[in-house]
Amino acid sequence: MTSLFPLKSNNCKDSITQEQTMTPRNISSLLFGGLALAGIPTIANAQIGKEVAIPTHLSDGQEFLIRTGVLIDHGKHLFSANWTGQEGGGRPMTKGTGNPLADPSDKLIFPKNFNRISAPDANSCAGCHNAPFGIAGGGGDIVGNVFVLGQRFDFATFNHAGSTMPTKNAFDEAGNPVILQSIANSRATLGMFGSGYIEMLAREITAELQMERNTLPPTGGTIALMSKGISYGTLKRNGDGTWDVSGVTGLVAPSLSTSGQTGPNLIIRPFHQASNVVSIRQFSNNAFNHHHGIQTEERFGIGADPDGDGYVNEMTIADVTAVSVFQATMAVPGRRIPTDPTLKTAIALGEQRFQSINCVRCHIPTLPLSPGGNLYTEPNPYNPNSPPNLQVGNYPTLTVDLNSMAISLPLPRLSADGMGITNVPAFTDLKVHDITSGAGDPNREALDMNQPAGSGGFFAGNPRFITRKLWGAANEPPYFHHGQYATLRQAVEAHAGEAAVERAAYGALPMAEQDAVIEFLKSLQVAPPTVTSLVFDEFNNPTTWPAFPATYP
């Protein structure tokens, strides 16, 4: 019997699809546990002398045949892989954006195959995403910061005496020489814990905002944009059918773009600290090319080799689904509540003050997912199509219950209440806010990734960041979007702009109460891998804690 979904093997330079003869026993192994790599059958012929991290890829369609746990294991393997040039690692002819090099005659081959600023800059996703406890998919130390937008350069050098070609080495789109502080935005590496729930919240909010938008007739009107108790300002439609987005708050430029009678898409973009990326899948398609030079089928085309490395189909659609589901199903952060009564009292007081000084205006403690909102699906219905990402309707949908305790998902997990609502305690509103003090604030970024590269808006810089999800923050240092704060207190005290009132209220608290706020923030932790409870003590034993804001004793 021939497999309906043949395996992809890296034992050929062009990754030619190979069919494998499948016996009933092979099929059983594939569906119910499998062999070798994460339960996926291996190609029969050995690859002697071959040095690849992923000897066997999923074939498109195979993701629907294997168990969810096997799919997640394969995704983790892809995320943790140390990619090599023998399987498509590196991108000699393309930038990290996916565009051709500015100077195609100067290929990114040794000694230009790695570059800390313009990338490729890592062998593995887990090389940066590994905290705490060495968990693949976690956050990273400041050494793992990514230089966002540096990838629009071929090979960053800062050699102003060399080539003046824009975006080749040392000169930007406007022909200006760049320095470390202006070539890119240095960003901390965040963990993907609980990210499936975050993406589903973003989808639900987007759907509601779009429904509200669609009630405005072509003859004009104004509507308040509201979802899950969060105000996104007001949207106006003019009498000629055009749109006025000046009253909309908390969304970035790509979500507010209009053209004639075509309204704004109002899409919530929960990933990237400047709210730039719609889905885990888009994030993955971008990152594998940017950081490793691994080009996915859905982004770059089946059988295509735009980076000129001699390899095609470096990651299949099924592979991208696997690595997306791996991230989406990562464990949910919880609370570390010490046994010491004095510390418990401080944490409870800190929660009360966090609320009373109105930090919860943006760091909303809990957002609800509607019944069924825990059913994570691939692909995301709001995936952008330019550059390409898998679209609903062009491929079957894969569904995973994020709340399931029956399919061996990483623990701990959330659960639905009696009404079917899953409350997500992420402490965010998924809006962007200007939390800087204005021009000259070092917390502002040099470039705005939500504006077209090279435009005036792009070079005007960025002061707006999506409200940091505080769950798990305490044991994922460093802090703030740039990762240059070593303590939670520094991050709190750096708030300004739209957060100035709350920052002043915090500063007016007695020192003991400021300390209590910090103690509360310290309790928001990712659990060690052996812990299955959302609330645990310093000995990793399960414990309990009242709903926010807690009262103790």
ZASETOR-645365 format. One line per 8 residues: their letters; for each residue z, x, y of C-alpha. Coordinates in Angstrom, 3 decimals. Layout:
BEGIN
a) Z:X:Y; ...
% end
This chain:
BEGIN
mtslfplk) 0.000:0.000:0.000; -0.964:1.392:3.404; 1.467:1.183:6.302; 0.546:-1.379:8.939; 2.046:0.907:11.565; 1.191:4.507:10.664; 3.500:7.290:11.707; 2.676:9.761:14.438
snnckdsi) 3.025:13.369:13.379; 3.199:16.513:15.457; 1.721:18.671:12.731; -1.691:18.453:14.456; -2.375:19.779:17.895; -3.783:16.527:19.193; -1.115:14.392:17.478; -3.742:12.529:15.452
tqeqtmtp) -2.345:9.339:13.911; -1.885:9.767:10.191; -1.615:6.933:7.721; 1.049:7.262:5.095; 0.862:5.598:1.721; 3.925:3.390:1.537; 5.465:2.255:-1.735; 7.873:-0.692:-1.817
rnissllf) 10.680:1.856:-2.015; 9.335:3.589:1.115; 9.214:0.257:2.939; 12.801:-0.463:1.898; 13.885:2.913:3.215; 12.084:2.291:6.497; 13.609:-1.131:7.033; 17.101:-0.553:5.715
gglalagi) 18.158:2.983:6.400; 15.313:5.353:5.746; 15.113:9.077:5.295; 15.339:12.237:7.347; 15.060:11.627:11.082; 17.200:8.613:12.010; 16.062:6.774:8.910; 12.358:7.206:9.657
ptianaqi) 10.194:8.381:6.737; 8.852:11.895:7.056; 5.286:13.102:6.737; 4.762:14.493:3.270; 3.086:17.754:4.221; 5.443:20.452:5.487; 5.124:21.960:8.949; 5.871:25.559:8.082
gkevaipt) 6.358:27.706:11.160; 6.083:24.739:13.510; 8.690:24.621:16.294; 9.014:21.070:17.553; 12.003:18.920:18.425; 10.454:15.652:17.232; 8.419:16.236:14.068; 7.855:12.503:13.549
hlsdgqef) 7.263:9.840:16.187; 7.362:6.088:15.852; 3.975:4.427:15.699; 3.411:1.529:18.055; 4.685:-1.596:16.346; 7.069:0.267:14.077; 9.936:-0.479:16.467; 9.849:-4.098:15.207
lirtgvli) 10.188:-3.070:11.557; 13.206:-0.782:11.627; 16.834:-1.749:12.119; 18.212:-1.695:15.664; 20.621:1.090:14.744; 17.758:3.222:13.453; 15.771:2.531:16.617; 18.741:3.599:18.764
dhgkhlfs) 19.233:6.758:16.713; 15.580:7.668:17.225; 15.978:7.024:20.961; 19.025:9.275:21.067; 17.066:11.974:19.249; 14.283:11.736:21.842; 16.844:11.861:24.668; 18.545:14.913:23.151
anwtgqeg) 15.373:16.723:22.078; 14.702:20.239:23.342; 10.976:19.807:23.889; 8.604:22.688:23.218; 5.051:23.557:24.131; 4.030:22.858:20.544; 4.501:19.104:21.050; 3.331:18.657:24.644
ggrpmtkg) 6.240:20.081:26.614; 5.084:21.375:29.993; 2.282:20.124:32.246; -0.115:22.906:33.237; -2.433:20.721:35.340; -0.233:17.978:36.809; 2.711:17.561:39.148; 5.953:15.860:38.251
tgnpladp) 4.601:12.781:40.000; 1.799:12.612:37.441; -0.836:13.482:40.031; -3.197:16.454:39.605; -2.068:19.788:41.001; -2.904:20.452:44.629; -4.474:23.704:43.387; -5.906:23.149:39.880
sdklifpk) -6.917:26.810:39.699; -3.245:27.865:39.603; -1.943:26.313:36.398; 1.731:25.809:35.619; 1.816:28.183:32.680; 4.175:31.104:32.102; 5.732:32.382:34.297; 5.281:29.155:36.284
nfnrisap) 6.090:26.754:33.462; 9.609:26.011:34.771; 10.853:25.551:38.332; 14.326:24.358:39.329; 13.040:22.523:42.426; 9.600:21.162:41.568; 10.081:21.074:37.783; 9.628:21.054:34.848
danscagc) 13.291:21.913:35.107; 14.873:21.030:31.750; 14.216:21.219:28.029; 16.196:18.057:27.290; 17.443:14.902:29.009; 20.858:15.645:27.513; 20.795:19.071:29.155; 21.935:17.319:32.348
hnapfgia) 23.097:13.908:31.090; 26.097:14.890:28.955; 29.412:14.022:30.628; 32.057:13.156:29.753; 32.820:14.360:26.222; 29.325:15.791:25.719; 27.891:12.287:25.333; 24.094:12.232:25.512
ggggdivg) 23.127:9.846:28.298; 26.203:10.584:30.390; 26.525:12.104:33.843; 26.314:15.732:34.845; 28.006:18.548:36.704; 26.510:19.570:40.043; 24.596:22.271:38.181; 22.612:19.353:36.736
nvfvlgqr) 21.624:17.919:40.120; 17.996:16.857:40.378; 15.884:17.727:43.406; 14.358:14.294:43.910; 10.862:14.465:45.470; 10.591:18.200:44.831; 8.220:17.211:42.016; 5.463:16.395:44.528
fdfatfnh) 4.952:20.175:44.831; 2.980:22.193:42.283; 5.402:25.119:42.171; 8.013:25.412:44.928; 8.455:28.964:46.249; 9.533:28.790:49.951; 7.090:31.668:50.486; 5.810:30.830:53.960
agstmptk) 3.653:33.952:53.976; 1.727:32.732:50.939; -0.592:29.769:50.451; -0.466:27.147:53.187; -2.042:24.483:50.969; 0.019:21.277:51.387; 2.370:20.529:48.459; 1.339:23.611:46.518
nafdeagn) 4.232:26.020:47.155; 5.924:25.985:50.547; 4.225:23.562:52.938; 4.639:19.783:52.930; 2.086:16.992:53.383; 2.123:17.470:57.163; 1.566:21.226:56.859; 5.125:22.089:57.818
pvilqsia) 6.972:24.909:56.040; 9.793:23.650:53.839; 13.227:25.047:53.110; 15.736:24.100:50.420; 17.291:21.439:52.649; 13.975:19.738:53.500; 11.837:19.983:50.375; 13.795:17.407:48.350
nsratlgm) 16.978:15.340:48.098; 19.644:16.916:45.900; 21.134:14.136:43.781; 23.992:13.995:41.305; 23.131:13.114:37.707; 24.632:9.732:36.838; 25.527:8.389:33.413; 23.637:5.487:31.852
fgsgyiem) 26.757:3.850:30.415; 26.431:0.068:30.411; 22.953:0.313:31.929; 21.504:-2.524:29.861; 23.942:-4.936:31.488; 23.058:-3.559:34.921; 19.345:-4.045:34.327; 19.912:-7.625:33.164
lareitae) 21.974:-8.386:36.286; 19.136:-7.038:38.420; 16.608:-9.203:36.583; 18.694:-12.351:37.068; 19.235:-11.686:40.772; 15.533:-10.963:41.242; 14.555:-14.225:39.515; 16.900:-16.238:41.735
lqmerntl) 15.738:-14.579:44.953; 12.109:-15.176:44.012; 12.836:-18.850:43.262; 14.376:-19.186:46.721; 11.369:-17.440:48.280; 9.008:-19.821:46.509; 10.595:-22.862:48.151; 9.233:-21.823:51.553
pptggtia) 6.045:-23.776:52.308; 2.932:-22.159:53.850; 3.673:-24.119:57.024; 6.790:-22.027:57.637; 10.550:-22.127:57.359; 13.671:-20.036:56.808; 15.906:-19.720:53.785; 19.143:-17.914:53.049
lmskgisy) 18.772:-15.524:50.121; 21.784:-15.747:47.844; 22.480:-14.820:44.231; 25.727:-14.495:42.289; 27.642:-15.016:45.523; 25.885:-12.057:47.180; 24.036:-12.613:50.452; 20.713:-10.867:50.913
gtlkrngd) 20.224:-12.203:54.424; 17.475:-14.620:55.408; 13.758:-14.767:54.698; 11.397:-16.435:57.151; 7.865:-17.725:56.704; 5.796:-18.121:59.839; 3.635:-21.113:60.676; 0.472:-19.228:59.727
gtwdvsgv) 1.835:-18.505:56.247; 2.741:-14.860:56.901; 6.222:-13.530:56.241; 9.081:-12.128:58.336; 11.471:-9.950:56.294; 13.454:-8.619:59.260; 16.448:-10.760:58.314; 16.595:-9.621:54.689
tglvapsl) 19.433:-7.218:53.895; 20.236:-4.873:51.036; 16.703:-4.377:49.715; 14.390:-1.369:50.007; 10.886:-1.204:51.455; 8.919:-1.680:48.198; 10.800:-4.950:47.647; 10.012:-6.187:51.145
stsgqtgp) 6.322:-5.337:51.454; 4.090:-8.277:52.426; 0.353:-8.748:52.909; -0.956:-11.797:54.680; 0.305:-14.850:52.816; 1.545:-12.759:49.885; 5.313:-12.645:50.170; 7.793:-9.891:49.327
nliirpfh) 8.578:-9.404:45.639; 12.346:-9.144:46.372; 12.860:-7.075:43.222; 16.296:-5.529:42.699; 15.862:-1.874:41.770; 19.154:-0.844:40.150; 18.290:2.744:39.222; 18.088:5.871:41.377
qasnvvsi) 20.804:6.149:43.977; 18.371:5.065:46.688; 17.426:1.947:44.655; 13.910:3.038:43.734; 13.445:2.247:40.037; 13.229:-1.206:38.449; 13.979:-0.527:34.802; 15.306:1.962:32.287
rqfsnnaf) 11.773:2.104:30.914; 10.243:3.043:34.271; 13.029:5.605:34.739; 12.187:7.102:31.327; 8.414:7.196:31.843; 8.991:8.982:35.149; 11.621:11.404:33.897; 9.941:12.628:30.710
nhhhgiqt) 6.898:13.728:32.711; 8.834:15.002:35.727; 11.465:17.052:33.927; 9.810:18.026:30.633; 6.071:17.535:31.017; 6.107:14.973:28.197; 3.493:12.353:29.037; 3.861:8.886:27.548
eerfgiga) 0.984:6.811:26.203; 1.649:3.817:28.414; 1.816:5.877:31.594; -1.034:8.326:31.000; -3.225:6.583:28.439; -3.794:6.695:24.695; -5.814:9.753:23.750; -5.612:11.124:27.309
dpdgdgyv) -4.547:14.648:28.244; -4.297:14.716:32.062; -1.925:17.688:32.083; -4.389:19.812:30.108; -1.902:21.135:27.566; -4.009:20.203:24.544; -1.704:17.409:23.387; -2.174:13.639:23.638
nemtiadv) 0.098:10.679:22.892; 3.135:12.883:23.443; 5.408:9.833:23.315; 4.283:6.492:21.933; 5.045:3.059:23.367; 7.478:2.644:20.467; 9.169:5.955:21.357; 9.693:4.824:24.956
tavsvfqa) 11.143:1.548:23.714; 13.516:3.511:21.472; 14.751:5.790:24.233; 15.084:2.818:26.615; 17.099:0.795:24.093; 19.274:3.843:23.390; 20.198:4.005:27.083; 20.507:0.234:27.473
tmavpgrr) 23.001:-0.025:24.607; 25.254:2.843:25.600; 28.970:2.083:25.556; 30.500:0.168:28.448; 33.014:2.024:30.661; 36.564:0.766:30.585; 40.057:1.383:31.966; 42.492:4.179:31.127
iptdptlk) 45.968:2.787:31.755; 48.756:5.337:31.193; 51.980:4.346:29.476; 54.080:5.621:32.399; 55.425:2.543:34.275; 55.308:4.400:37.593; 51.587:5.057:37.198; 50.979:1.464:36.117
taialgeq) 52.714:0.234:39.259; 50.572:2.559:41.375; 47.342:1.403:39.710; 48.223:-2.249:40.282; 49.100:-1.578:43.932; 45.861:0.352:44.317; 43.856:-2.600:42.995; 45.600:-4.934:45.443
rfqsincv) 44.914:-2.639:48.398; 41.320:-2.052:47.291; 40.909:-5.799:47.626; 42.978:-6.354:50.752; 41.098:-3.733:52.810; 37.875:-5.380:51.567; 36.301:-2.557:49.594; 35.305:-5.410:47.290
rchiptlp) 32.829:-6.622:49.921; 30.340:-4.167:48.391; 32.147:-2.940:45.286; 32.322:-6.437:43.791; 34.649:-6.114:40.788; 32.703:-8.369:38.434; 29.250:-9.966:38.390; 28.357:-12.709:35.883
lspggnly) 25.429:-12.688:33.491; 24.257:-16.196:32.695; 24.350:-17.453:29.096; 21.677:-15.468:27.278; 21.728:-12.766:29.943; 23.240:-10.435:27.356; 19.909:-10.502:25.484; 18.217:-7.348:26.679
tepnpynp) 14.436:-7.359:26.265; 11.694:-4.783:26.393; 9.577:-4.758:28.454; 11.209:-5.791:31.735; 9.197:-8.624:33.347; 9.354:-6.843:36.710; 8.065:-3.453:35.538; 5.660:-2.018:38.121
nsppnlqv) 2.065:-1.630:36.988; 1.217:1.201:39.361; 1.756:3.746:37.988; 1.552:2.012:34.617; 4.590:0.762:32.728; 4.532:-1.611:29.768; 3.891:-5.190:30.918; 5.106:-8.492:29.516
gnyptltv) 2.206:-10.243:27.819; 0.422:-7.039:26.908; 2.761:-6.176:24.063; 5.298:-8.019:21.873; 8.831:-8.396:23.199; 11.761:-6.658:21.529; 15.218:-8.214:21.985; 18.674:-6.666:21.541
dlnsmais) 21.956:-8.529:22.003; 24.039:-6.215:24.171; 27.200:-8.061:23.143; 26.560:-7.828:19.413; 29.279:-6.439:17.186; 27.057:-6.805:14.124; 24.353:-4.190:14.717; 26.404:-1.012:15.141
lplprlsa) 26.033:-0.667:18.904; 28.204:1.998:20.568; 31.678:0.714:21.451; 33.321:-0.612:23.515; 31.212:-3.645:24.457; 31.509:-6.716:26.635; 31.717:-10.251:25.270; 30.799:-13.686:26.584
dgmgitnv) 33.457:-16.187:27.611; 33.698:-19.730:26.310; 30.878:-20.803:28.629; 28.569:-18.072:27.370; 28.932:-16.020:30.572; 29.259:-12.247:30.257; 31.239:-10.803:33.145; 30.157:-7.267:34.005
paftdlkv) 32.996:-5.277:35.691; 30.792:-2.662:37.341; 32.189:-2.806:40.910; 28.829:-3.075:42.691; 26.660:-5.559:44.577; 23.368:-3.809:43.679; 22.473:-3.723:47.394; 21.646:-0.709:49.529
hditsgag) 23.865:0.089:52.500; 23.863:2.689:55.251; 27.210:4.385:54.733; 26.493:7.320:57.068; 27.572:7.812:60.662; 24.031:8.202:61.990; 21.710:11.066:62.807; 23.280:14.407:62.011
dpnreald) 25.549:13.082:59.256; 25.152:15.582:56.382; 25.400:12.690:53.929; 21.963:11.490:55.054; 19.000:12.598:52.968; 16.078:14.538:54.408; 13.449:12.303:52.776; 13.079:8.583:52.078
mnqpagsg) 11.740:8.095:48.561; 11.028:4.428:49.271; 8.347:5.302:51.835; 4.860:6.709:51.103; 5.001:10.494:50.657; 3.910:12.277:53.807; 4.370:9.244:56.086; 6.534:9.125:59.184
gffagnpr) 9.033:6.929:57.385; 9.178:9.391:54.503; 10.087:12.289:56.792; 12.518:10.149:58.822; 15.041:10.539:56.025; 17.292:8.137:54.142; 20.769:6.874:55.033; 20.850:3.914:52.590
fitrklwg) 22.178:4.034:49.044; 22.794:1.447:46.373; 26.466:0.598:46.017; 27.834:3.010:43.468; 28.890:1.376:40.228; 32.515:2.442:39.973; 33.022:1.705:36.295; 33.328:5.029:34.528
aaneppyf) 33.258:6.973:37.800; 36.590:8.738:37.414; 35.604:10.992:34.522; 32.013:11.486:35.659; 32.491:13.867:38.610; 31.226:15.112:41.019; 31.009:12.274:43.530; 28.737:10.684:46.136
hhgqyatl) 24.954:10.613:45.827; 24.692:14.364:46.361; 27.563:15.331:44.075; 29.078:17.642:46.669; 32.502:15.999:46.601; 34.831:17.193:43.856; 37.395:14.397:44.316; 37.373:10.636:44.606
rqaveaha) 39.432:10.927:47.804; 36.687:12.969:49.483; 34.139:10.322:48.537; 36.304:7.506:49.909; 36.926:9.337:53.163; 33.212:10.069:53.635; 32.331:6.376:53.976; 30.983:5.426:57.412
geaavera) 28.301:3.180:58.906; 28.381:-0.217:57.205; 31.634:0.816:55.504; 33.340:1.993:58.708; 35.691:-0.981:58.935; 36.890:-0.575:55.369; 37.208:3.176:55.827; 39.387:2.629:58.900
aygalpma) 41.524:0.133:56.999; 42.013:2.653:54.229; 42.996:5.306:56.776; 45.553:2.932:58.274; 47.365:2.482:54.961; 50.584:4.426:54.397; 49.870:7.589:52.434; 51.614:6.179:49.356
eqdavief) 49.203:3.235:49.365; 46.180:5.488:49.879; 47.405:7.426:46.859; 47.642:4.158:44.924; 44.011:3.341:45.710; 43.016:6.721:44.327; 45.175:6.138:41.238; 43.346:2.847:40.662
lkslqvap) 39.970:4.594:40.953; 41.170:7.257:38.501; 41.699:4.525:35.909; 37.978:3.592:35.849; 36.863:5.748:32.946; 34.370:6.101:30.146; 36.259:5.921:26.879; 36.197:8.823:24.415
ptvtslvf) 33.669:8.250:21.614; 36.399:7.349:19.107; 37.882:4.585:21.295; 36.658:1.035:20.703; 38.819:-0.831:23.228; 37.847:-1.462:26.868; 41.441:-0.710:27.886; 43.190:2.330:26.429
defnnptt) 46.073:4.662:27.238; 46.274:8.438:27.595; 46.685:8.715:23.826; 43.474:6.704:23.297; 45.413:3.776:21.869; 44.282:0.235:22.727; 46.375:-1.464:25.384; 46.141:-4.404:27.784
wpafpaty) 45.867:-4.824:31.527; 45.750:-7.916:33.766; 42.560:-9.088:35.440; 41.667:-7.491:38.784; 43.578:-7.319:41.081; 46.425:-6.625:38.702; 50.092:-7.354:39.260; 52.581:-5.030:37.545
p) 55.284:-5.369:36.462
% end
